[in-house]
Amino acid sequence: MSTSTVPGKPRTAGAPSAPSVPSTRVTRSRRPQRQAVGALLGPFTLLLFAVFLVPVLYAVKLSFFSESHTGLGFGNAHTAFVGLRNYTSVLSDPSFVRGVGVTLLYALVFIPLVLAGALALALLFDSGLVHARRLSQTALFVPHAVPGIIATVIWLYLYTPGISPVLGLLNNADISVNFLGLRMLIPSLVNIALWSGLGYTAVIFFAALRAIPRELIEAAQVDGAGPVRTALTIKVPMIRGTLSTVAIFTTIAALQLFTEPMLLSRASPLVGPRYTPNMYIFDAAFTRNNYGLASAASVLLLLVCCVLSYVVTRGTAGTARRVPDPRKARS
């Protein structure tokens, strides 16, 4: 009487044993898969090293060095190791700290507006209440196709007193608004970013909503759930992964604010050359020719982006664990 190879579980007599597969045959069967994986990941890995890792490592190296001149500043320049001096200079610079505060305020206003607005538009499109849905989606997506510089120039024209038709109509109605003033400057920047990114984000959310199994929505409607309850209890929890990804990329984009204030600085004295961290880096590298200082500020901005991305990921993961999956709840 034969016994099973698993301890504690005897095998009945006459039961056929599982055929053993030679390890060489398994290795040969997996070789094409490994070749396919290498062929697909190879170009990505090369680009990752070439356009991200190598520049980051080079910036980290530059951040520990600085150029100095001999002979009261008129002699030849030579590079010297300065340790963390560039980092302390950046962190102690009031203009950099002020720029970080401006960027965080901009992000706190922009990120909730673009996520909530895009999600509301996507849910509206998915509900079927919007007529000419494809035309509406195209109209929302068109601003994203406009380059950021051109979009900022268009809005700068609408913000500038004396030439703006919008301000002319408001002045005729005895309404005085200074879009480039102290109180309206951040909302003006947020408005430009919303105009460019709201439709694009809504299209991403809508594509995720269309991937939800229709039987879940039909079952919720049979149970008596209305459109709002279906959206909040079925649709939104099912696309929380997309919400997390979009939130991360939106946070990173908000922290890299550069184009809009750079062009608005030509029309508003409130926007200086170091208004945001990216403008501070640009000024340090190409105006003051201090590449060590610019590299240190770049590394600090990268660290902030990584930390905030981790916080957003952990926060959305915790929300995902607390929110039950509608498919499991119904099974």
N, C-alpha and C positions, 0 to 999 in steps of 0.2 A: 504494500500500500504506500503510495507516494504521498509526501507531505508538501505543503506550500512553502515557498521561500519567505513568506511574510511570517514573522514570529507570532504565535498565538492564534493563527487562523489556519486550521488544517484544510487541505484541499481534498475534495472527494476523488475517489479512484476513477481513473479513466478520463479526467478533465484534461483537455489539451493545454499544453504549456505555451506561453507567448513566445513567438519566434524571436530570436536574438538578431539584432541588426548590427552588422560589423561597423566598428567605429570609422573605418576608412570610407565606407559608403556614406555615412552621415556627413563626414567632412567634405566629401565630393559634392554632396547635395547642397551643402551650405556655401560652397565656394562661389557659385554664381550670385547668390544673395549678397555676399560680402563685396564682390566686385561691383554690383549695382549700387550698393550703399556708398562705396568709395567713389564711384563715378559721379554720384549725385552730391555728396558732401564735399568732394574735392574742390570744385570751384568756389563754393561758399567759404570753405576754410581758408583758401588762398586770399580771397577778398577780405575776409575778416582780419587776417594778419596784415594785409597791405594797407587797408584804409582805416583800420581802427586800432588794433593792438600796437603796431609799430609807431603810429603817430602819438598814441597815449604814452608809451614808454619813452619816446623821444621828448615829449613835453615834460614828463616827470624828471628826466635827466636835466633838461634846461632849467627847471625850476630851482635846482640846487646851485646854479652858477650865475654869475653876473659879470658884465664887462666894466672895466675901470680903465681910466686914462692916466698916464703919468704926465709929469710936467704941468701941474695945475690944470689938468684937463685938456691940454693941447697936444699931448704926446700920443704915441701909438696905443691903441686899445688892446688889452689882453684879458682873457677870460680867467676868472678866479672862482674857486669853490667857496660859497658863502653859507652853506648849510640851510637852515630854515629861515634865514633872514628875509628872503622874498615872501615867504608865507606870513611872517609877522608883519611885514610892511603892508601886505594886502589887507590883513585882518584889522590892522590899526588905522587904515585909511578911512576917514569918515565918508568919502564919496563912494567907496565900495560898499560899506555898511548901509548907507542910504539907498544905494541901487538895489541891494538885496531886499530891503524893506519895500521898495516900490514894486519889485517883481513879485514878491509874496502877496502884496495887496492886489495886484493885477490878477494873479493866479486864483486867489480866493474869490474874486468876482467872476472871472471868466469860466473856470472849470465847472462850477455848478450850473451856470447858465447854459453852456454848450451841451452838457450831458443831459440836463433835464429838458431843454428845448428840443434837442435832436430825438430823444426818446419819445417825447410827446408827439412829434411829427411822425415818427416811424409807427407808433401805435395808431395814429389817425389814418395813415395810409393803409395799414394792415386791416383796419376795421371795415374798409370798403365804403366809408362815408364820403370820401373825396372823389369827385368826378374828374375825369381826365387825369388819372393818377400818374401815368407815365409822363405826361406833359408837365405836371406839377413837380415830379421828381427831377426832371431835366432842368427845369427853371431853378430849382434849389441847388442843383449841382453845378450850374454854370459859373457862379462866383468863385468856386474852388479852382476852376480851370484858368482863372485870371491870375497872372503872376502877382506875388505879394507886393512887389514894388509898384506895379501899375495900380493895384487896388488901393494902396496907400496914397498914391498921387490923386486918384479920383476922389477919395474922401478928404484929402487935404484941400482940394478945390472947393468941396462943399463946406469945409470948416472955416475957410479964410474969409474974414469980413471984407466987404466991398466987391467981391466977385462971386460970392456964393448965392445962387438963387434961393436956397433954403433959408438962409439968414435974411435975405431981402424980403421974403414973404413973412417971416416972423417979425421983422421990424415994422412992416406995414400993419401988422396986427398988434403993435405996441408990446411985443414980447422980445426982451433982450436976453440973448444967450451967447456966451462966449465958450465955444467948444474947446478952445485952446487955453482956457484959463485954469486956475489952480484947482477948482472944484470939479471941473468937467474933463480934465485931461485924461485921467484913468478911465472914466466911462467912454471917452472918445476912442481910446486904444482898444478897449474891450469891444466896442461896436465894430471896428474894422475887422478884428479877429473873428467875431461872430458872423459877420457877413461872408467871410471867406470859408469858415469851417463848419458852420451849422448844417448846411445841406449835405456835405460830404459825410459827416458823422451820422446824419439821419439815414443816409443810404446804407451805411454799414449796419445800423440797428435794424433797418427794414429787411435786409438780406438775412440776418439772424432770425428775425421773426418768421420769415417765410419758411425756414427750415424746421419749425416746430410741427410735430405731427398734428394733422388736422383733426384726428379722432379725439385728441385731448380737449380741443376747443369745443368740438361738437358735444362731447360728453358733459362738459361744464354747462353748455347751453341747455342741454336736456335736463340737468339738475336744477335749472332755474337761475343760473348766474347771469347777471347782466353784463354789458360790455365793460364797464369799469371794473367790476369784480373779476371778470375773466382776465383782464389785462394785468391786474395787480397780483392775482393768485396763480395764474397759469403762465402768461406770456413773459412777464418780467423775471420771475425765478428761472425760467428755462433759458434765458439769454444772459445769465449773470456772468458767465465766462467772457462773453463779448464785452459786457459792461466793464469788467475788470481790465481787459486788454486796452480798450479805448481810454479808460481813465488813466492808465499808466502813460500811454503815448501823449495824451492831452497834457498831463502834468509836465512831462519832459519838454514838450513844445512851449508851454507857458513859461518855463524857467529859461528858455533860450530866446526870450523876447529881444529883438534887435532891429528888424527892418522898419517897423512902424515908428518907433520913437526916433530912429536915426533920420528918417525923412521929415518927421514932425519938428525936429530940432531946427530945421531951416525956417520955420514959421513961428515958433514959440520960444521965447527966451527961457522958459521954465524947463525945457528939455536940454540939459547940458551934454557935453561929450562923454560923460560917465554916468548917464542916467540909469542904466541897467548894468548888470555884471558883464553881459556880452559887449556892451559899448565900452565899458571899462577895459576889457581885454583888448578890444580893437584900438582904443586910444593908447594903451601901454605899448602895444606892438608896433603900430604904424605911425603914431605921432611922436611918442617919446622914445621909440626904438629900444625899449627895455623888454627884451624877449624873455628874460628870466622872470620878471614880474608878471608878464602876460601868461607865461606858462604856469606859474603858481596859481594865479586866479582861475585859469582853465581847469587845473586839477581840482581845486576846491569846488568849482561849479559841477564838475563830474561827480565828485563825492556826494554833493547835495542831491543831484539827480538820482544817483543809485540808492541813497538812503530813502528818499521819498517814494521811489518806485517800490522798494521793499515794504515800506509802510502801507502803501496802497494795496499791494499784493496780499499782505497779511490781513489787512482789514476786510478785503473782499472775500478772502478764503474763510475768515471767521464768520462772515455773513452767510456764505454758502453752506457752512456746516449747520448754522442755526435754521436756515430756511429748508423745509423738506422738499424733496423732489416730487412734483405732482404725479409723475408716473408711478412712483413707489407708493404714494398715498392712496392711489386708486386701486392698486393691485391687492 
